[in-house]
């Protein structure tokens, strides 16, 4: 008997828990947090893209950073 797939909400909860664990980006990259989904991701140091690849692919507009 095959195992039932997990509900999307449970999968997202697991992914966010894993993403919240400490990690370091590879050499030449920096750790960033997406302004839309709040996921942490690694980006090239010279990249000006604030969004994670998933939010870019989904077409979410970049948010302005107010300082």
GIUR-V414563 format. One record per pair of residues at least 12 apart in sequence whose ideal C-beta (glycine too) atoms are under 10 Angstrom apart, sorted by the first residue. I is the first residue (numbers start at 0). J is the second residue. D is the distance in Angstrom with one decimal. If there is no record, write none. Layout:
I_J_D + I_J_D
//
This chain:
11_36_9.8 + 14_38_8.1 + 15_36_9.2 + 15_37_8.3 + 15_38_7.6 + 18_32_9.7 + 18_36_9.7 + 18_37_8.9 + 18_38_5.5 + 18_39_5.7 + 18_40_8.6 + 19_37_9.8 + 19_38_9.5 + 19_39_7.8 + 20_39_9.6 + 21_39_9.9 + 22_39_7.6 + 22_41_8.5 + 23_41_8.9 + 24_39_9.2 + 24_40_8.7 + 24_41_3.8 + 24_42_7.9 + 24_43_9.6 + 24_44_9.2 + 25_41_6.3 + 25_43_9.8 + 26_44_9.8 + 27_41_9.5 + 27_43_6.6 + 27_44_6.2 + 27_45_9.0 + 28_40_9.4 + 28_41_4.4 + 28_42_6.2 + 28_43_5.8 + 28_44_6.5 + 28_46_8.8 + 29_41_7.2 + 29_42_6.1 + 29_43_8.0 + 29_44_5.4 + 29_45_9.7 + 29_46_8.6 + 30_42_8.1 + 31_46_8.6 + 31_48_8.7 + 31_49_6.9 + 31_50_9.0 + 31_51_7.9 + 32_49_8.9 + 32_51_8.5 + 33_48_9.8 + 33_49_7.2 + 33_50_5.4 + 33_51_3.9 + 33_52_9.1 + 33_53_8.0 + 33_54_5.6 + 33_55_9.3 + 33_59_8.9 + 33_61_9.9 + 33_62_9.6 + 34_49_5.6 + 34_50_6.8 + 34_51_9.3 + 34_54_8.3 + 34_59_9.0 + 34_61_7.4 + 34_62_4.4 + 34_63_9.1 + 34_64_7.7 + 35_49_8.9 + 35_50_6.1 + 35_51_7.6 + 35_53_8.9 + 35_54_4.5 + 35_55_9.6 + 35_57_8.3 + 35_59_4.9 + 35_60_8.8 + 35_61_8.7 + 35_62_7.2 + 36_50_8.4 + 36_51_6.3 + 36_53_6.9 + 36_54_5.8 + 36_57_9.0 + 36_59_8.3 + 37_51_9.3 + 38_50_9.8 + 38_51_5.2 + 38_52_9.7 + 38_53_7.5 + 38_54_8.4 + 39_51_8.4 + 40_52_7.0 + 40_53_8.6 + 40_54_9.5 + 47_61_9.1 + 48_61_7.3 + 49_61_5.3 + 49_62_7.0 + 49_63_9.1 + 49_64_7.1 + 50_62_8.4
//
